[in-house]
Amino acid sequence: MEIQYHSAADADDIAIRGGRAVRNDFLIFGSPLIGEEEVAEVVATLRSGWLSTGPRTHQLEEDFKRYVRCKHSMAVSSCTAGLHLALDVAGIVPGDLVITTPMTFAATANVIVQRGARPIFLDVDRRTMNLDPNRVLDVARKLTSGRQSASSGRLRAIIPVHMAGRPCDMNAIMEIARSHDLLVIEDAAHAIESWYRDRKIGTIGDITAFSFYVTKNVCTGEGGMVTTERDDWAEEIRVKSLHGISKDAWRRYSSAGFQPYETIYPGYKYNMMDLQAALGIHQLARVEENLGVRERHWQHYDRAFADLPEVMTPLDEANIRHARHLYTILLDLDRLSCSREEVVAALKAENVGTGIHFTALHLHRYYRETFGYRRGDLPNAEWIGDRTISLPLSAKLTDQDVEDVILAVRKVVEEYRR
Ligand SMILES: *Cc1c(COP(=O)(O)O)cnc(C)c1O
């Protein structure tokens, strides 16, 4: 039977085998699990009259600090804002070079450009999808050897991304950074629950940024957290996340009475609202429970796809704790008579929503045109980017939802099998 899936928009009526989709209703990818506690806390926050940064934000910072076991945690309006602040306090200035991965969301590299610095994308490992320390070492050696031309800028930092929740090889990355005088700023948007060996992510690099975006493992709608062990950077991030003024609004307007303040940096508007923290407090309280649910779904997927040669499942690694943010399969396109886009459209026709994490960032238009990257430059990231599909993995999913995803994937793969 020949079936053409045209586009996601008109795929609805043409599911394989007589138009009957695996599910009747559409399973949205990345839909968060919001409990009644969150609803009640948001309502209580509204009634309290304190909507912006205040007691609930401070509580979330304390709770997060305890969870991560770090010295300082600063709530911000997003992980992107956190990364931008991190690069600011780390002293990244125009002309600097920053190593990062192309297997990430746009924000990781955008903030480098926003500082006037230049991202150096290095290739990843195909199985971990994380930066390959050997390539980082090669480039760190070359760019810090003194042989570089004066115009090429100074290599200052590495931004590793713990892709899908799998921690990078932090021993190797920290070793390279320390021996070449580089800072490590971790993009832990996927990695709230991750551990690298016996260390929690958020306590290893110089600064770490976490995301509480809707689809992330802890959700405040929009929001994020920055952690560091450094007192001076913690204070600077606090001040710069709220205009760069010396007293925050809670302190300015609380019962202690109006306190005078002055501007000490041209800061940003990157503070978290108590309305967001109201969600975060209860989301964080259930973070381990939700991880347990996703671990169960993960194993269910692993078992279900073990006999499908067209589908490569995520690597199982010892000595780490994976945060199970994304369950990404890689399609063996040589065994299928279709593209990844056709598989995505076919799954949509089965009423299963999926995500793509990610198409290699160095090939996005801005990065191609501005920095001259071309297809072929970073083959592993490109290989992953052409084959990857993220399946639904929210703690909100029922066992039946997971069963439906499995049925849909098997049905589509069998249909397109060569
Ligand atoms: C989601 C995400 C971000 C941005 O997080 P926000 O909180 O939406 O700013 C950054 N990096 C990665 C890898 C992400 O997935």
The ligand as an ORCA input file, in Angstrom:
! r2SCAN-3c Opt
* xyz 0 1
  C      14.820     25.137     26.697
  C      16.271     25.320     26.496
  C      16.914     26.536     26.758
  C      16.164     27.798     27.049
  O      15.404     27.704     28.190
  P      14.365     28.897     28.511
  O      14.033     28.701     29.952
  O      13.189     28.671     27.591
  O      15.052     30.168     28.234
  C      18.294     26.596     26.679
  N      19.012     25.521     26.342
  C      18.442     24.338     26.047
  C      19.305     23.173     25.707
  C      17.044     24.207     26.092
  O      16.476     23.049     25.772
*
